[in-house]
Amino acid sequence: MGELVYLKNVVTLELDQEKCVGCGMCLVVCPHAVLVMNDGHAQIEKRDACMECGACALNCPTEAITVQAGVGCASAVINAVLGRQGDCCL
């Protein structure tokens, strides 16, 4: 199976390199390996593979990562698992 891509060029994921201390928590919690370590700091490698679940931002101790969790496809996946009905992949 190829690399997962949800929607091209719409992901809200942002990384502030100045705030990143290189702890690697974002790499540990990201389900799609969107981030990589580069010279002791996180770097966004596969932006379009991000499903905007928010795990990276939630676990970043320095708030170097921001993402609008609960929007788009991530919201649709979570709501489907919870049995909720409504819009998907907005």
PDB file with one MODEL, atoms N, CA, C and O in Angstrom:
MODEL        1
ATOM      1  N   MET A   1       0.852  -1.185   0.000  1.00  0.00           N
ATOM      2  CA  MET A   1       0.000   0.000   0.000  1.00  0.00           C
ATOM      3  C   MET A   1       0.887   1.234   0.000  1.00  0.00           C
ATOM      4  O   MET A   1       1.910   1.263   0.685  1.00  0.00           O
ATOM      5  N   GLY A   2       0.507   2.246  -0.757  1.00  0.00           N
ATOM      6  CA  GLY A   2       1.283   3.475  -0.865  1.00  0.00           C
ATOM      7  C   GLY A   2       1.098   4.373   0.343  1.00  0.00           C
ATOM      8  O   GLY A   2       0.381   4.038   1.286  1.00  0.00           O
ATOM      9  N   GLU A   3       1.751   5.505   0.296  1.00  0.00           N
ATOM     10  CA  GLU A   3       1.674   6.493   1.366  1.00  0.00           C
ATOM     11  C   GLU A   3       0.284   7.103   1.427  1.00  0.00           C
ATOM     12  O   GLU A   3      -0.311   7.406   0.393  1.00  0.00           O
ATOM     13  N   LEU A   4      -0.239   7.286   2.644  1.00  0.00           N
ATOM     14  CA  LEU A   4      -1.554   7.884   2.826  1.00  0.00           C
ATOM     15  C   LEU A   4      -1.490   9.386   2.589  1.00  0.00           C
ATOM     16  O   LEU A   4      -0.602  10.062   3.109  1.00  0.00           O
ATOM     17  N   VAL A   5      -2.414   9.903   1.817  1.00  0.00           N
ATOM     18  CA  VAL A   5      -2.554  11.333   1.598  1.00  0.00           C
ATOM     19  C   VAL A   5      -4.036  11.635   1.700  1.00  0.00           C
ATOM     20  O   VAL A   5      -4.848  10.995   1.031  1.00  0.00           O
ATOM     21  N   TYR A   6      -4.397  12.599   2.527  1.00  0.00           N
ATOM     22  CA  TYR A   6      -5.801  12.915   2.724  1.00  0.00           C
ATOM     23  C   TYR A   6      -6.268  13.943   1.705  1.00  0.00           C
ATOM     24  O   TYR A   6      -7.057  13.619   0.817  1.00  0.00           O
ATOM     25  N   LEU A   7      -5.807  15.138   1.817  1.00  0.00           N
ATOM     26  CA  LEU A   7      -6.105  16.194   0.861  1.00  0.00           C
ATOM     27  C   LEU A   7      -4.817  16.978   0.655  1.00  0.00           C
ATOM     28  O   LEU A   7      -4.152  17.323   1.632  1.00  0.00           O
ATOM     29  N   LYS A   8      -4.457  17.261  -0.555  1.00  0.00           N
ATOM     30  CA  LYS A   8      -3.194  17.952  -0.839  1.00  0.00           C
ATOM     31  C   LYS A   8      -3.255  19.423  -0.430  1.00  0.00           C
ATOM     32  O   LYS A   8      -4.227  20.130  -0.696  1.00  0.00           O
ATOM     33  N   ASN A   9      -2.184  19.851   0.225  1.00  0.00           N
ATOM     34  CA  ASN A   9      -1.941  21.263   0.546  1.00  0.00           C
ATOM     35  C   ASN A   9      -3.038  21.948   1.368  1.00  0.00           C
ATOM     36  O   ASN A   9      -3.296  23.136   1.172  1.00  0.00           O
ATOM     37  N   VAL A  10      -3.680  21.228   2.275  1.00  0.00           N
ATOM     38  CA  VAL A  10      -4.703  21.851   3.121  1.00  0.00           C
ATOM     39  C   VAL A  10      -4.448  21.645   4.616  1.00  0.00           C
ATOM     40  O   VAL A  10      -5.202  22.158   5.443  1.00  0.00           O
ATOM     41  N   VAL A  11      -3.418  20.918   4.967  1.00  0.00           N
ATOM     42  CA  VAL A  11      -3.148  20.589   6.361  1.00  0.00           C
ATOM     43  C   VAL A  11      -2.771  21.842   7.148  1.00  0.00           C
ATOM     44  O   VAL A  11      -2.012  22.682   6.664  1.00  0.00           O
ATOM     45  N   THR A  12      -3.301  21.960   8.353  1.00  0.00           N
ATOM     46  CA  THR A  12      -3.048  23.117   9.210  1.00  0.00           C
ATOM     47  C   THR A  12      -1.806  22.948  10.087  1.00  0.00           C
ATOM     48  O   THR A  12      -1.507  23.827  10.895  1.00  0.00           O
ATOM     49  N   LEU A  13      -1.092  21.861   9.948  1.00  0.00           N
ATOM     50  CA  LEU A  13       0.082  21.560  10.762  1.00  0.00           C
ATOM     51  C   LEU A  13       1.180  22.596  10.571  1.00  0.00           C
ATOM     52  O   LEU A  13       1.567  22.901   9.442  1.00  0.00           O
ATOM     53  N   GLU A  14       1.683  23.138  11.682  1.00  0.00           N
ATOM     54  CA  GLU A  14       2.789  24.097  11.658  1.00  0.00           C
ATOM     55  C   GLU A  14       3.785  23.721  12.744  1.00  0.00           C
ATOM     56  O   GLU A  14       3.398  23.222  13.801  1.00  0.00           O
ATOM     57  N   LEU A  15       5.065  23.957  12.486  1.00  0.00           N
ATOM     58  CA  LEU A  15       6.133  23.658  13.435  1.00  0.00           C
ATOM     59  C   LEU A  15       7.024  24.882  13.572  1.00  0.00           C
ATOM     60  O   LEU A  15       7.565  25.376  12.583  1.00  0.00           O
ATOM     61  N   ASP A  16       7.177  25.375  14.806  1.00  0.00           N
ATOM     62  CA  ASP A  16       8.046  26.513  15.098  1.00  0.00           C
ATOM     63  C   ASP A  16       9.415  25.966  15.493  1.00  0.00           C
ATOM     64  O   ASP A  16       9.599  25.512  16.622  1.00  0.00           O
ATOM     65  N   GLN A  17      10.368  26.007  14.576  1.00  0.00           N
ATOM     66  CA  GLN A  17      11.705  25.460  14.809  1.00  0.00           C
ATOM     67  C   GLN A  17      12.394  26.116  16.009  1.00  0.00           C
ATOM     68  O   GLN A  17      13.187  25.466  16.690  1.00  0.00           O
ATOM     69  N   GLU A  18      12.108  27.376  16.274  1.00  0.00           N
ATOM     70  CA  GLU A  18      12.729  28.102  17.386  1.00  0.00           C
ATOM     71  C   GLU A  18      12.319  27.517  18.739  1.00  0.00           C
ATOM     72  O   GLU A  18      13.103  27.540  19.688  1.00  0.00           O
ATOM     73  N   LYS A  19      11.100  26.998  18.830  1.00  0.00           N
ATOM     74  CA  LYS A  19      10.590  26.434  20.084  1.00  0.00           C
ATOM     75  C   LYS A  19      10.946  24.965  20.265  1.00  0.00           C
ATOM     76  O   LYS A  19      10.931  24.466  21.390  1.00  0.00           O
ATOM     77  N   CYS A  20      11.265  24.265  19.187  1.00  0.00           N
ATOM     78  CA  CYS A  20      11.537  22.826  19.249  1.00  0.00           C
ATOM     79  C   CYS A  20      12.833  22.552  20.008  1.00  0.00           C
ATOM     80  O   CYS A  20      13.875  23.135  19.709  1.00  0.00           O
ATOM     81  N   VAL A  21      12.755  21.646  21.007  1.00  0.00           N
ATOM     82  CA  VAL A  21      13.939  21.263  21.784  1.00  0.00           C
ATOM     83  C   VAL A  21      14.447  19.878  21.390  1.00  0.00           C
ATOM     84  O   VAL A  21      15.416  19.388  21.969  1.00  0.00           O
ATOM     85  N   GLY A  22      13.808  19.250  20.421  1.00  0.00           N
ATOM     86  CA  GLY A  22      14.273  17.962  19.924  1.00  0.00           C
ATOM     87  C   GLY A  22      13.980  16.777  20.820  1.00  0.00           C
ATOM     88  O   GLY A  22      14.728  15.799  20.808  1.00  0.00           O
ATOM     89  N   CYS A  23      12.909  16.840  21.598  1.00  0.00           N
ATOM     90  CA  CYS A  23      12.574  15.737  22.510  1.00  0.00           C
ATOM     91  C   CYS A  23      12.086  14.499  21.761  1.00  0.00           C
ATOM     92  O   CYS A  23      12.238  13.382  22.254  1.00  0.00           O
ATOM     93  N   GLY A  24      11.498  14.686  20.571  1.00  0.00           N
ATOM     94  CA  GLY A  24      11.044  13.574  19.751  1.00  0.00           C
ATOM     95  C   GLY A  24       9.672  13.024  20.086  1.00  0.00           C
ATOM     96  O   GLY A  24       9.253  12.028  19.495  1.00  0.00           O
ATOM     97  N   MET A  25       8.956  13.646  21.022  1.00  0.00           N
ATOM     98  CA  MET A  25       7.619  13.147  21.370  1.00  0.00           C
ATOM     99  C   MET A  25       6.681  13.165  20.176  1.00  0.00           C
ATOM    100  O   MET A  25       5.848  12.269  20.036  1.00  0.00           O
ATOM    101  N   CYS A  26       6.797  14.151  19.325  1.00  0.00           N
ATOM    102  CA  CYS A  26       5.919  14.240  18.152  1.00  0.00           C
ATOM    103  C   CYS A  26       6.116  13.044  17.225  1.00  0.00           C
ATOM    104  O   CYS A  26       5.160  12.558  16.621  1.00  0.00           O
ATOM    105  N   LEU A  27       7.353  12.574  17.115  1.00  0.00           N
ATOM    106  CA  LEU A  27       7.638  11.413  16.276  1.00  0.00           C
ATOM    107  C   LEU A  27       7.035  10.148  16.872  1.00  0.00           C
ATOM    108  O   LEU A  27       6.559   9.273  16.149  1.00  0.00           O
ATOM    109  N   VAL A  28       7.061  10.062  18.191  1.00  0.00           N
ATOM    110  CA  VAL A  28       6.550   8.881  18.891  1.00  0.00           C
ATOM    111  C   VAL A  28       5.038   8.762  18.730  1.00  0.00           C
ATOM    112  O   VAL A  28       4.527   7.663  18.512  1.00  0.00           O
ATOM    113  N   VAL A  29       4.317   9.876  18.834  1.00  0.00           N
ATOM    114  CA  VAL A  29       2.853   9.822  18.851  1.00  0.00           C
ATOM    115  C   VAL A  29       2.193   9.947  17.490  1.00  0.00           C
ATOM    116  O   VAL A  29       1.005   9.653  17.360  1.00  0.00           O
ATOM    117  N   CYS A  30       2.926  10.374  16.476  1.00  0.00           N
ATOM    118  CA  CYS A  30       2.328  10.563  15.153  1.00  0.00           C
ATOM    119  C   CYS A  30       2.045   9.210  14.499  1.00  0.00           C
ATOM    120  O   CYS A  30       2.968   8.422  14.296  1.00  0.00           O
ATOM    121  N   PRO A  31       0.773   8.929  14.165  1.00  0.00           N
ATOM    122  CA  PRO A  31       0.433   7.631  13.583  1.00  0.00           C
ATOM    123  C   PRO A  31       0.872   7.454  12.126  1.00  0.00           C
ATOM    124  O   PRO A  31       0.834   6.340  11.602  1.00  0.00           O
ATOM    125  N   HIS A  32       1.290   8.544  11.466  1.00  0.00           N
ATOM    126  CA  HIS A  32       1.637   8.446  10.047  1.00  0.00           C
ATOM    127  C   HIS A  32       3.047   8.910   9.724  1.00  0.00           C
ATOM    128  O   HIS A  32       3.359   9.184   8.565  1.00  0.00           O
ATOM    129  N   ALA A  33       3.909   9.004  10.744  1.00  0.00           N
ATOM    130  CA  ALA A  33       5.312   9.382  10.549  1.00  0.00           C
ATOM    131  C   ALA A  33       5.450  10.649   9.702  1.00  0.00           C
ATOM    132  O   ALA A  33       6.234  10.694   8.754  1.00  0.00           O
ATOM    133  N   VAL A  34       4.686  11.659  10.054  1.00  0.00           N
ATOM    134  CA  VAL A  34       4.702  12.924   9.334  1.00  0.00           C
ATOM    135  C   VAL A  34       5.991  13.705   9.625  1.00  0.00           C
ATOM    136  O   VAL A  34       6.492  14.444   8.777  1.00  0.00           O
ATOM    137  N   LEU A  35       6.512  13.525  10.837  1.00  0.00           N
ATOM    138  CA  LEU A  35       7.685  14.278  11.264  1.00  0.00           C
ATOM    139  C   LEU A  35       8.927  13.404  11.348  1.00  0.00           C
ATOM    140  O   LEU A  35       8.835  12.194  11.556  1.00  0.00           O
ATOM    141  N   VAL A  36      10.082  14.023  11.184  1.00  0.00           N
ATOM    142  CA  VAL A  36      11.370  13.344  11.313  1.00  0.00           C
ATOM    143  C   VAL A  36      12.296  14.243  12.137  1.00  0.00           C
ATOM    144  O   VAL A  36      12.027  15.432  12.307  1.00  0.00           O
ATOM    145  N   MET A  37      13.381  13.667  12.642  1.00  0.00           N
ATOM    146  CA  MET A  37      14.397  14.451  13.342  1.00  0.00           C
ATOM    147  C   MET A  37      15.463  14.855  12.334  1.00  0.00           C
ATOM    148  O   MET A  37      15.882  14.052  11.500  1.00  0.00           O
ATOM    149  N   ASN A  38      15.898  16.107  12.419  1.00  0.00           N
ATOM    150  CA  ASN A  38      16.934  16.621  11.536  1.00  0.00           C
ATOM    151  C   ASN A  38      17.813  17.563  12.352  1.00  0.00           C
ATOM    152  O   ASN A  38      17.357  18.614  12.802  1.00  0.00           O
ATOM    153  N   ASP A  39      19.047  17.190  12.536  1.00  0.00           N
ATOM    154  CA  ASP A  39      19.994  17.994  13.325  1.00  0.00           C
ATOM    155  C   ASP A  39      19.465  18.313  14.719  1.00  0.00           C
ATOM    156  O   ASP A  39      19.612  19.436  15.201  1.00  0.00           O
ATOM    157  N   GLY A  40      18.852  17.327  15.363  1.00  0.00           N
ATOM    158  CA  GLY A  40      18.389  17.491  16.736  1.00  0.00           C
ATOM    159  C   GLY A  40      17.080  18.225  16.910  1.00  0.00           C
ATOM    160  O   GLY A  40      16.711  18.570  18.033  1.00  0.00           O
ATOM    161  N   HIS A  41      16.366  18.472  15.818  1.00  0.00           N
ATOM    162  CA  HIS A  41      15.068  19.141  15.889  1.00  0.00           C
ATOM    163  C   HIS A  41      14.077  18.437  14.970  1.00  0.00           C
ATOM    164  O   HIS A  41      14.455  17.831  13.968  1.00  0.00           O
ATOM    165  N   ALA A  42      12.812  18.529  15.332  1.00  0.00           N
ATOM    166  CA  ALA A  42      11.768  17.936  14.496  1.00  0.00           C
ATOM    167  C   ALA A  42      11.628  18.728  13.207  1.00  0.00           C
ATOM    168  O   ALA A  42      11.912  19.925  13.154  1.00  0.00           O
ATOM    169  N   GLN A  43      11.189  18.037  12.181  1.00  0.00           N
ATOM    170  CA  GLN A  43      10.956  18.659  10.876  1.00  0.00           C
ATOM    171  C   GLN A  43       9.757  17.976  10.247  1.00  0.00           C
ATOM    172  O   GLN A  43       9.611  16.758  10.353  1.00  0.00           O
ATOM    173  N   ILE A  44       8.900  18.742   9.598  1.00  0.00           N
ATOM    174  CA  ILE A  44       7.754  18.170   8.893  1.00  0.00           C
ATOM    175  C   ILE A  44       8.255  17.572   7.585  1.00  0.00           C
ATOM    176  O   ILE A  44       8.791  18.279   6.732  1.00  0.00           O
ATOM    177  N   GLU A  45       8.075  16.269   7.440  1.00  0.00           N
ATOM    178  CA  GLU A  45       8.571  15.552   6.269  1.00  0.00           C
ATOM    179  C   GLU A  45       7.461  15.231   5.273  1.00  0.00           C
ATOM    180  O   GLU A  45       7.650  15.359   4.063  1.00  0.00           O
ATOM    181  N   LYS A  46       6.294  14.810   5.789  1.00  0.00           N
ATOM    182  CA  LYS A  46       5.186  14.372   4.926  1.00  0.00           C
ATOM    183  C   LYS A  46       3.905  15.108   5.312  1.00  0.00           C
ATOM    184  O   LYS A  46       2.964  14.500   5.821  1.00  0.00           O
ATOM    185  N   ARG A  47       3.873  16.397   5.071  1.00  0.00           N
ATOM    186  CA  ARG A  47       2.746  17.243   5.495  1.00  0.00           C
ATOM    187  C   ARG A  47       1.392  16.688   5.038  1.00  0.00           C
ATOM    188  O   ARG A  47       0.445  16.665   5.825  1.00  0.00           O
ATOM    189  N   ASP A  48       1.286  16.251   3.812  1.00  0.00           N
ATOM    190  CA  ASP A  48      -0.005  15.788   3.287  1.00  0.00           C
ATOM    191  C   ASP A  48      -0.456  14.450   3.875  1.00  0.00           C
ATOM    192  O   ASP A  48      -1.598  14.040   3.663  1.00  0.00           O
ATOM    193  N   ALA A  49       0.416  13.769   4.605  1.00  0.00           N
ATOM    194  CA  ALA A  49       0.029  12.524   5.270  1.00  0.00           C
ATOM    195  C   ALA A  49      -0.596  12.791   6.638  1.00  0.00           C
ATOM    196  O   ALA A  49      -1.120  11.876   7.273  1.00  0.00           O
ATOM    197  N   CYS A  50      -0.541  14.041   7.089  1.00  0.00           N
ATOM    198  CA  CYS A  50      -1.099  14.410   8.401  1.00  0.00           C
ATOM    199  C   CYS A  50      -2.618  14.332   8.358  1.00  0.00           C
ATOM    200  O   CYS A  50      -3.253  14.879   7.456  1.00  0.00           O
ATOM    201  N   MET A  51      -3.203  13.637   9.356  1.00  0.00           N
ATOM    202  CA  MET A  51      -4.655  13.555   9.421  1.00  0.00           C
ATOM    203  C   MET A  51      -5.229  14.506  10.467  1.00  0.00           C
ATOM    204  O   MET A  51      -6.409  14.429  10.808  1.00  0.00           O
ATOM    205  N   GLU A  52      -4.382  15.400  10.970  1.00  0.00           N
ATOM    206  CA  GLU A  52      -4.781  16.446  11.904  1.00  0.00           C
ATOM    207  C   GLU A  52      -5.430  15.900  13.173  1.00  0.00           C
ATOM    208  O   GLU A  52      -6.412  16.454  13.667  1.00  0.00           O
ATOM    209  N   CYS A  53      -4.872  14.811  13.694  1.00  0.00           N
ATOM    210  CA  CYS A  53      -5.418  14.236  14.927  1.00  0.00           C
ATOM    211  C   CYS A  53      -5.047  15.069  16.154  1.00  0.00           C
ATOM    212  O   CYS A  53      -5.755  15.042  17.161  1.00  0.00           O
ATOM    213  N   GLY A  54      -3.937  15.810  16.071  1.00  0.00           N
ATOM    214  CA  GLY A  54      -3.540  16.685  17.160  1.00  0.00           C
ATOM    215  C   GLY A  54      -2.627  16.061  18.197  1.00  0.00           C
ATOM    216  O   GLY A  54      -2.238  16.734  19.151  1.00  0.00           O
ATOM    217  N   ALA A  55      -2.275  14.792  18.036  1.00  0.00           N
ATOM    218  CA  ALA A  55      -1.435  14.112  19.025  1.00  0.00           C
ATOM    219  C   ALA A  55      -0.076  14.784  19.180  1.00  0.00           C
ATOM    220  O   ALA A  55       0.432  14.894  20.296  1.00  0.00           O
ATOM    221  N   CYS A  56       0.513  15.230  18.088  1.00  0.00           N
ATOM    222  CA  CYS A  56       1.830  15.865  18.143  1.00  0.00           C
ATOM    223  C   CYS A  56       1.768  17.159  18.956  1.00  0.00           C
ATOM    224  O   CYS A  56       2.606  17.382  19.829  1.00  0.00           O
ATOM    225  N   ALA A  57       0.791  18.004  18.677  1.00  0.00           N
ATOM    226  CA  ALA A  57       0.654  19.279  19.377  1.00  0.00           C
ATOM    227  C   ALA A  57       0.332  19.063  20.852  1.00  0.00           C
ATOM    228  O   ALA A  57       0.861  19.759  21.718  1.00  0.00           O
ATOM    229  N   LEU A  58      -0.521  18.114  21.126  1.00  0.00           N
ATOM    230  CA  LEU A  58      -0.911  17.828  22.504  1.00  0.00           C
ATOM    231  C   LEU A  58       0.260  17.349  23.351  1.00  0.00           C
ATOM    232  O   LEU A  58       0.321  17.635  24.547  1.00  0.00           O
ATOM    233  N   ASN A  59       1.185  16.623  22.739  1.00  0.00           N
ATOM    234  CA  ASN A  59       2.312  16.047  23.469  1.00  0.00           C
ATOM    235  C   ASN A  59       3.601  16.852  23.370  1.00  0.00           C
ATOM    236  O   ASN A  59       4.617  16.445  23.932  1.00  0.00           O
ATOM    237  N   CYS A  60       3.587  17.968  22.682  1.00  0.00           N
ATOM    238  CA  CYS A  60       4.784  18.807  22.556  1.00  0.00           C
ATOM    239  C   CYS A  60       4.943  19.647  23.822  1.00  0.00           C
ATOM    240  O   CYS A  60       4.084  20.478  24.117  1.00  0.00           O
ATOM    241  N   PRO A  61       6.030  19.444  24.579  1.00  0.00           N
ATOM    242  CA  PRO A  61       6.204  20.159  25.849  1.00  0.00           C
ATOM    243  C   PRO A  61       6.490  21.653  25.694  1.00  0.00           C
ATOM    244  O   PRO A  61       6.349  22.409  26.656  1.00  0.00           O
ATOM    245  N   THR A  62       6.887  22.086  24.503  1.00  0.00           N
ATOM    246  CA  THR A  62       7.220  23.499  24.296  1.00  0.00           C
ATOM    247  C   THR A  62       6.224  24.218  23.394  1.00  0.00           C
ATOM    248  O   THR A  62       6.433  25.378  23.039  1.00  0.00           O
ATOM    249  N   GLU A  63       5.143  23.537  23.022  1.00  0.00           N
ATOM    250  CA  GLU A  63       4.114  24.096  22.142  1.00  0.00           C
ATOM    251  C   GLU A  63       4.704  24.577  20.816  1.00  0.00           C
ATOM    252  O   GLU A  63       4.286  25.600  20.273  1.00  0.00           O
ATOM    253  N   ALA A  64       5.678  23.826  20.306  1.00  0.00           N
ATOM    254  CA  ALA A  64       6.301  24.158  19.026  1.00  0.00           C
ATOM    255  C   ALA A  64       5.425  23.755  17.849  1.00  0.00           C
ATOM    256  O   ALA A  64       5.622  24.237  16.734  1.00  0.00           O
ATOM    257  N   ILE A  65       4.459  22.874  18.090  1.00  0.00           N
ATOM    258  CA  ILE A  65       3.601  22.374  17.015  1.00  0.00           C
ATOM    259  C   ILE A  65       2.177  22.861  17.233  1.00  0.00           C
ATOM    260  O   ILE A  65       1.650  22.824  18.345  1.00  0.00           O
ATOM    261  N   THR A  66       1.566  23.318  16.142  1.00  0.00           N
ATOM    262  CA  THR A  66       0.157  23.684  16.173  1.00  0.00           C
ATOM    263  C   THR A  66      -0.549  22.978  15.017  1.00  0.00           C
ATOM    264  O   THR A  66       0.020  22.782  13.944  1.00  0.00           O
ATOM    265  N   VAL A  67      -1.786  22.609  15.262  1.00  0.00           N
ATOM    266  CA  VAL A  67      -2.615  21.971  14.243  1.00  0.00           C
ATOM    267  C   VAL A  67      -4.070  22.108  14.688  1.00  0.00           C
ATOM    268  O   VAL A  67      -4.367  22.026  15.879  1.00  0.00           O
ATOM    269  N   GLN A  68      -4.957  22.313  13.750  1.00  0.00           N
ATOM    270  CA  GLN A  68      -6.375  22.410  14.081  1.00  0.00           C
ATOM    271  C   GLN A  68      -6.943  21.001  14.153  1.00  0.00           C
ATOM    272  O   GLN A  68      -7.493  20.487  13.178  1.00  0.00           O
ATOM    273  N   ALA A  69      -6.805  20.395  15.304  1.00  0.00           N
ATOM    274  CA  ALA A  69      -7.283  19.025  15.496  1.00  0.00           C
ATOM    275  C   ALA A  69      -8.799  18.972  15.413  1.00  0.00           C
ATOM    276  O   ALA A  69      -9.495  19.910  15.801  1.00  0.00           O
ATOM    277  N   GLY A  70      -9.295  17.852  14.898  1.00  0.00           N
ATOM    278  CA  GLY A  70     -10.734  17.640  14.833  1.00  0.00           C
ATOM    279  C   GLY A  70     -11.389  18.222  13.596  1.00  0.00           C
ATOM    280  O   GLY A  70     -12.613  18.339  13.537  1.00  0.00           O
ATOM    281  N   VAL A  71     -10.586  18.588  12.607  1.00  0.00           N
ATOM    282  CA  VAL A  71     -11.157  19.088  11.359  1.00  0.00           C
ATOM    283  C   VAL A  71     -10.857  18.089  10.253  1.00  0.00           C
ATOM    284  O   VAL A  71     -10.009  17.211  10.410  1.00  0.00           O
ATOM    285  N   GLY A  72     -11.542  18.225   9.160  1.00  0.00           N
ATOM    286  CA  GLY A  72     -11.252  17.404   7.989  1.00  0.00           C
ATOM    287  C   GLY A  72     -11.420  15.921   8.209  1.00  0.00           C
ATOM    288  O   GLY A  72     -12.323  15.478   8.917  1.00  0.00           O
ATOM    289  N   CYS A  73     -10.535  15.159   7.590  1.00  0.00           N
ATOM    290  CA  CYS A  73     -10.632  13.704   7.599  1.00  0.00           C
ATOM    291  C   CYS A  73     -10.452  13.098   8.979  1.00  0.00           C
ATOM    292  O   CYS A  73     -11.078  12.085   9.292  1.00  0.00           O
ATOM    293  N   ALA A  74      -9.613  13.695   9.807  1.00  0.00           N
ATOM    294  CA  ALA A  74      -9.420  13.164  11.163  1.00  0.00           C
ATOM    295  C   ALA A  74     -10.741  13.168  11.917  1.00  0.00           C
ATOM    296  O   ALA A  74     -11.076  12.205  12.607  1.00  0.00           O
ATOM    297  N   SER A  75     -11.476  14.243  11.782  1.00  0.00           N
ATOM    298  CA  SER A  75     -12.773  14.336  12.443  1.00  0.00           C
ATOM    299  C   SER A  75     -13.728  13.274  11.921  1.00  0.00           C
ATOM    300  O   SER A  75     -14.469  12.669  12.696  1.00  0.00           O
ATOM    301  N   ALA A  76     -13.717  13.046  10.632  1.00  0.00           N
ATOM    302  CA  ALA A  76     -14.593  12.037  10.039  1.00  0.00           C
ATOM    303  C   ALA A  76     -14.255  10.650  10.547  1.00  0.00           C
ATOM    304  O   ALA A  76     -15.154   9.868  10.857  1.00  0.00           O
ATOM    305  N   VAL A  77     -12.973  10.333  10.637  1.00  0.00           N
ATOM    306  CA  VAL A  77     -12.548   9.018  11.121  1.00  0.00           C
ATOM    307  C   VAL A  77     -12.965   8.823  12.573  1.00  0.00           C
ATOM    308  O   VAL A  77     -13.529   7.788  12.927  1.00  0.00           O
ATOM    309  N   ILE A  78     -12.688   9.815  13.412  1.00  0.00           N
ATOM    310  CA  ILE A  78     -13.022   9.727  14.837  1.00  0.00           C
ATOM    311  C   ILE A  78     -14.534   9.605  15.022  1.00  0.00           C
ATOM    312  O   ILE A  78     -14.999   8.760  15.788  1.00  0.00           O
ATOM    313  N   ASN A  79     -15.293  10.437  14.331  1.00  0.00           N
ATOM    314  CA  ASN A  79     -16.749  10.389  14.465  1.00  0.00           C
ATOM    315  C   ASN A  79     -17.322   9.062  13.987  1.00  0.00           C
ATOM    316  O   ASN A  79     -18.272   8.553  14.583  1.00  0.00           O
ATOM    317  N   ALA A  80     -16.769   8.500  12.937  1.00  0.00           N
ATOM    318  CA  ALA A  80     -17.238   7.198  12.444  1.00  0.00           C
ATOM    319  C   ALA A  80     -16.982   6.103  13.473  1.00  0.00           C
ATOM    320  O   ALA A  80     -17.838   5.247  13.698  1.00  0.00           O
ATOM    321  N   VAL A  81     -15.814   6.128  14.094  1.00  0.00           N
ATOM    322  CA  VAL A  81     -15.482   5.131  15.114  1.00  0.00           C
ATOM    323  C   VAL A  81     -16.426   5.252  16.308  1.00  0.00           C
ATOM    324  O   VAL A  81     -16.808   4.251  16.915  1.00  0.00           O
ATOM    325  N   LEU A  82     -16.798   6.488  16.637  1.00  0.00           N
ATOM    326  CA  LEU A  82     -17.700   6.724  17.766  1.00  0.00           C
ATOM    327  C   LEU A  82     -19.168   6.540  17.397  1.00  0.00           C
ATOM    328  O   LEU A  82     -20.041   6.687  18.251  1.00  0.00           O
ATOM    329  N   GLY A  83     -19.452   6.217  16.123  1.00  0.00           N
ATOM    330  CA  GLY A  83     -20.823   5.984  15.690  1.00  0.00           C
ATOM    331  C   GLY A  83     -21.620   7.236  15.446  1.00  0.00           C
ATOM    332  O   GLY A  83     -22.846   7.185  15.343  1.00  0.00           O
ATOM    333  N   ARG A  84     -20.936   8.371  15.352  1.00  0.00           N
ATOM    334  CA  ARG A  84     -21.633   9.629  15.104  1.00  0.00           C
ATOM    335  C   ARG A  84     -21.901   9.807  13.621  1.00  0.00           C
ATOM    336  O   ARG A  84     -21.166   9.280  12.786  1.00  0.00           O
ATOM    337  N   GLN A  85     -22.939  10.541  13.292  1.00  0.00           N
ATOM    338  CA  GLN A  85     -23.296  10.803  11.902  1.00  0.00           C
ATOM    339  C   GLN A  85     -23.051  12.272  11.616  1.00  0.00           C
ATOM    340  O   GLN A  85     -23.109  13.096  12.529  1.00  0.00           O
ATOM    341  N   GLY A  86     -22.781  12.610  10.380  1.00  0.00           N
ATOM    342  CA  GLY A  86     -22.610  14.011  10.000  1.00  0.00           C
ATOM    343  C   GLY A  86     -21.651  14.150   8.855  1.00  0.00           C
ATOM    344  O   GLY A  86     -21.317  13.183   8.171  1.00  0.00           O
ATOM    345  N   ASP A  87     -21.207  15.391   8.655  1.00  0.00           N
ATOM    346  CA  ASP A  87     -20.307  15.705   7.561  1.00  0.00           C
ATOM    347  C   ASP A  87     -18.957  15.005   7.743  1.00  0.00           C
ATOM    348  O   ASP A  87     -18.527  14.737   8.865  1.00  0.00           O
ATOM    349  N   CYS A  88     -18.312  14.720   6.639  1.00  0.00           N
ATOM    350  CA  CYS A  88     -16.982  14.135   6.710  1.00  0.00           C
ATOM    351  C   CYS A  88     -16.056  14.832   5.724  1.00  0.00           C
ATOM    352  O   CYS A  88     -16.502  15.373   4.712  1.00  0.00           O
ATOM    353  N   CYS A  89     -14.790  14.814   6.023  1.00  0.00           N
ATOM    354  CA  CYS A  89     -13.748  15.404   5.157  1.00  0.00           C
ATOM    355  C   CYS A  89     -14.153  16.790   4.644  1.00  0.00           C
ATOM    356  O   CYS A  89     -14.178  17.034   3.437  1.00  0.00           O
ATOM    357  N   LEU A  90     -14.464  17.678   5.566  1.00  0.00           N
ATOM    358  CA  LEU A  90     -14.915  19.022   5.208  1.00  0.00           C
ATOM    359  C   LEU A  90     -13.878  19.790   4.465  1.00  0.00           C
ATOM    360  O   LEU A  90     -14.110  20.941   4.094  1.00  0.00           O
TER     361      LEU A  90
ENDMDL
END
